Structure formats: C-alpha cells, structure tokens
Amino acid sequence: MSDSQPECTIKHPLSIISLFLLLLAMAWPADAQRRARSTAPGGRDQVFVEAAQFPSDSTGRARIDVFTRVAYDFMVFERSETMQRDSVFSGGIEVSTHIRQGEQTLIAEHSSAEAFTHDYESTGLRDRYLLVHHVFHVSPGTYEILSTVSDRVSTRRHGEQLRIKAVPLDSLSWGLGRPVSLTHDTQNARDRFAVLGFQGALPFAEPALVGIPVSEGLDADWHVRLRRMLPDEEEETVFDDTVQPAALLSGLRPVASAGGEVENFALSTVDAAAGDVVILELPFAGFEIGPYILDLRIHAPGRSDSVSFRTRIYWRDMPLSLRNIEFAIRAMRYILTREEFEEMLSGDRREMRERFRAFWDAKDATPETEYNEMMTEYFRRVDEANRKFQTLYERMGALTDRGKVYILFGPPEETQRTLNVDEPTRETWYYPSLNKTFQFIDRAGNGNFKLYEE
C-alpha cells in the first residue's frame, strides 16, 4: 500500500470541515499550554546546562552559577533495592563541572543525584528532571565551562561547553553580568523567581523574564534587541526598543546548591550579597520558536555597557511528533487528500515546514496568538497513539488502525475486549456522545488489531 494512502477506512468518515469542528468543540483544558503555532527542530532534549552570574559576597571576586537539568529519559533505571514508596525503580547521574582558562582546569566540582519512581512508565518521562547546581568564585575574566553528565547505570554521557565573561558586581566596578532566563517561582510566591534552566532558552508564547546582574541599580536607559537567526547565516531583527525594568532586586541569587528531585532553581534575596539584579519583562510572546541573539544595552550619565548572548525560544511542552517534520506530515494522512498528502511531502524540509505551517495556520481558531490549539491537540493525540498502540509490526502506533481512530476521535468513552476460544480477540470502542462505535480484530493473534468493517 502506498504511503500516501490511509491504512484503513472508517465506516463513518468525517469530512475535513467536520473533523475540525469536532476538534474545536472538544474540551481542551483551559490552562493547556501556552499559545504556539510553530514546530521545533528534530532531536530529543534531555540535558540542559547553563551558566549565569549572580551577586557575590566575596569582594572583588565574580560568582558563576552553573545549572544542569537532566530529563528522566536520559537515565537508565533499574529496580531499587529499597522497595519503599515511590522507589520501585531508581536511576542516577554524575555531574562534573570544570572551570577552565585555555587548557588549564582551575576549579572542578562533582555531584551525584538520584531519581526514584514507583512505575516503569515514569522512567521514560521527558518532562521530569533531576537538577544539579554548582557555584564558583573566580577572579574577573573570561572562562570556559565544561559540564559532563554521566548516567549511573549505562555508558551514556553528554557534555556541554560554555563560555562566560565574569565581572565583579561590587561598588568598585560597574558593568553587566551574563543575563539569565527566569520564571516566576509559583511553588513559593508570584513575586519570587527561579532560573528557567533550559540552557538559556526563553519561554515560548509568553513574555520572557530576563535577569541581568549589575553592580548597582542605576537610573539608566535599557535598550533591547532580539535578532532571529535564519538559514544561510542570515538574521532578522524582530524586536528593537527601549524597555523599563519590571523590578530591581538587591542580592538576588540561588537559594542553595540544589541537587536531585527539586522543583526548580529557586532564587531569593540575600542581604550579604553585593550587587543587584535588574528584571526585564520582554514582550516576546508573539515570536516563533528557533535560535535568536539577544542584545542588551544600558546607558547612564557617563556610563554605558552592553552584552549579547545566543538564546532560543523554546516550546518545552511541544508534542514529540512535531519534532520531525516528515513524520508529522505522515501522521496527517488521515485528514489530507492523496494529492494534498503527496504535495505536503514533496520538496526539501524547509518547503515541507512552510506548507505544514500554512495548512495549520489556515485552521487556527485564534490566529492572533502564537498557539494553535487544534494543531497541538491533534499531535498530542498522535503522541498518545504512538505510545499506546505500537506493535512488533508497527513501531509507530499512530499509523495503526486503532491509532487512526484515536487521533480522529480521541480516547474512547468506553472500551470492551472480547476473548473467546477459537476466535480472534475483539476490541470495541464506544463513543456514545458521537453516536459511533468501532470494532477492531486481532486475527493473527499478534496484537495487530485491524478495523472491522461489515
């Protein structure tokens, strides 16, 4: 059967218009994801390392904080010997952070952290993390930071190399430290902050909070420019304006060296720390995900300084099926005609992405926002179908008959499985609210259920 053909036929097919009306009418959670419309590059993000500078309580010295976030699915879990609550399975990591100048390592810190879970499915989560935080005090200068994460059980390793210019933030100097992307610390209070901790990324489809360490809170003008990095080393300025600080906090820095299963890299104000942190709330909610350069410039009477750093706008909760454009299009075979499907898959990846976006933009019920509810719901169902219905004969559960029905109509409201001697297993899905019923038969007895049609 051609790839351009659906693999099964539904007895009561929906028209394209009916399908989208159905999806729109379904109850999405009110707080379900931020607003988004784009797709992200391929690849699974499992390890995030970022370096930032916060006020130091060591006069004349610069403080460097290195934050490491590791997803559960980076680790290989094994059965825990403790067998206590939430500890049927355990995994762990070793994190080494080296501060270097040239070929010489000046300081090194090593930490370990463990994760525990009571069910095997949680061991593969991509949105649950171990956090490790290392602190260094150094002389002013430019440093290379080498961070290596090793799995406790397997040979899996991941290394990141960063570069940071560290400046003292005390009354004897004046300048800007390396900016860090922040988030509101909702576990404690709305007026408190935490390091976002996704490798300097800015959040997708919501205003960006950025903290800039300074020696003192001056009455100064702040100018912000955001440049989007395009293919072929081109760039496009998408924001260029003067902004007013949202807050000025004295002595803001991480609460403590966090390690293990903690909620976030929380920040707090510490009286003993010299220096301030300027909080900028930037109106970046309307920009696409992808790589950017953020330029910050401050100007005060007789003083000025600037800092630039590479960042990206990152959709943390993006469905996994959107990370590969070819697979995302193949998963749309159920709502495309043969001609649309073949055209969508033609050309290079850049052309495919453009046609993909144009298709979903035309169906966006809220085009004034950067979140496409319909596209997100569709591909969340694709993710669920991939996980629930994969077989030995079809690794992508979204391409099975049950996957197709699940994607088009959502999870069944009721299911029934019939096991009779000398007869193939039958599975029936009921959708009373839609007045629809689907029956699947495993004729070969290998878990490959096919849609039954009279």
C-alpha positions, 0 to 999 in steps of 0.5 A, a space after each residue: 500500500 502506498 504511503 500516501 494512502 490511509 491504512 484503513 477506512 472508517 465506516 463513518 468518515 468525517 469530512 475535513 470541515 467536520 473533523 475540525 469542528 469536532 476538534 474545536 468543540 472538544 474540551 481542551 483544558 483551559 490552562 493547556 499550554 501556552 499559545 504556539 503555532 510553530 514546530 521545533 527542530 528534530 532531536 530529543 532534549 534531555 540535558 540542559 546546562 547553563 551558566 549565569 552570574 549572580 551577586 557575590 559576597 566575596 569582594 572583588 571576586 565574580 560568582 558563576 552559577 552553573 545549572 544542569 537539568 537532566 530529563 528522566 529519559 536520559 537515565 537508565 533505571 533499574 529496580 531499587 533495592 529499597 522497595 519503599 514508596 515511590 522507589 520501585 525503580 531508581 536511576 542516577 547521574 554524575 555531574 562534573 563541572 570544570 572551570 577552565 582558562 585555555 587548557 588549564 582546569 582551575 576549579 572542578 566540582 562533582 555531584 551525584 543525584 538520584 531519581 526514584 519512581 514507583 512505575 516503569 512508565 515514569 522512567 521514560 518521562 521527558 518532562 521530569 528532571 533531576 537538577 544539579 547546581 554548582 557555584 564558583 568564585 573566580 577572579 574577573 575574566 573570561 572562562 570556559 565551562 565544561 559540564 559532563 553528565 554521566 548516567 549511573 547505570 549505562 555508558 551514556 554521557 553528554 557534555 556541554 561547553 560554555 563560555 562566560 565573561 565574569 565581572 565583579 558586581 561590587 561598588 568598585 566596578 560597574 558593568 553587566 553580568 551574563 543575563 539569565 532566563 527566569 520564571 516566576 517561582 509559583 511553588 513559593 510566591 508570584 513575586 519570587 523567581 527561579 532560573 528557567 534552566 533550559 540552557 538559556 532558552 526563553 519561554 515560548 508564547 509568553 513574555 520572557 523574564 530576563 535577569 541581568 546582574 549589575 553592580 548597582 541599580 542605576 537610573 539608566 536607559 535599557 535598550 533591547 534587541 532580539 535578532 532571529 537567526 535564519 538559514 544561510 547565516 542570515 538574521 532578522 531583527 524582530 524586536 528593537 526598543 527601549 524597555 523599563 525594568 519590571 523590578 530591581 532586586 538587591 542580592 538576588 541569587 540561588 537559594 542553595 546548591 540544589 541537587 536531585 528531585 527539586 522543583 526548580 532553581 529557586 532564587 531569593 534575596 540575600 542581604 550579604 550579597 553585593 550587587 543587584 539584579 535588574 528584571 526585564 519583562 520582554 514582550 516576546 510572546 508573539 515570536 516563533 520558536 528557533 535560535 535568536 541573539 539577544 542584545 542588551 544595552 544600558 546607558 547612564 550619565 557617563 556610563 554605558 555597557 552592553 552584552 549579547 548572548 545566543 538564546 532560543 525560544 523554546 516550546 518545552 511542552 511541544 508534542 514529540 511528533 512535531 519534532 520531525 517534520 516528515 513524520 508529522 506530515 505522515 501522521 496527517 494522512 488521515 485528514 489530507 487528500 492523496 494529492 494534498 498528502 503527496 504535495 505536503 511531502 514533496 520538496 526539501 524540509 524547509 518547503 515541507 515546514 512552510 506548507 505544514 505551517 500554512 495548512 495549520 495556520 489556515 485552521 487556527 481558531 485564534 490566529 492572533 496568538 502564537 498557539 494553535 490549539 487544534 494543531 497541538 491537540 491533534 499531535 498530542 493525540 498522535 503522541 498518545 497513539 504512538 505510545 499506546 498502540 505500537 506493535 512488533 509490526 508497527 513501531 509507530 502506533 499512530 499509523 495503526 488502525 486503532 491509532 487512526 481512530 484515536 487521533 480522529 476521535 480521541 480516547 474512547 468513552 468506553 472500551 470492551 475486549 472480547 476473548 473467546 476460544 477459537 476466535 480472534 480477540 475483539 476490541 470495541 470502542 464506544 463513543 456514545 456522545 458521537 453516536 459511533 462505535 468501532 470494532 477492531 480484530 486481532 486475527 493473527 493473534 499478534 496484537 495487530 488489531 485491524 478495523 472491522 468493517 461489515 
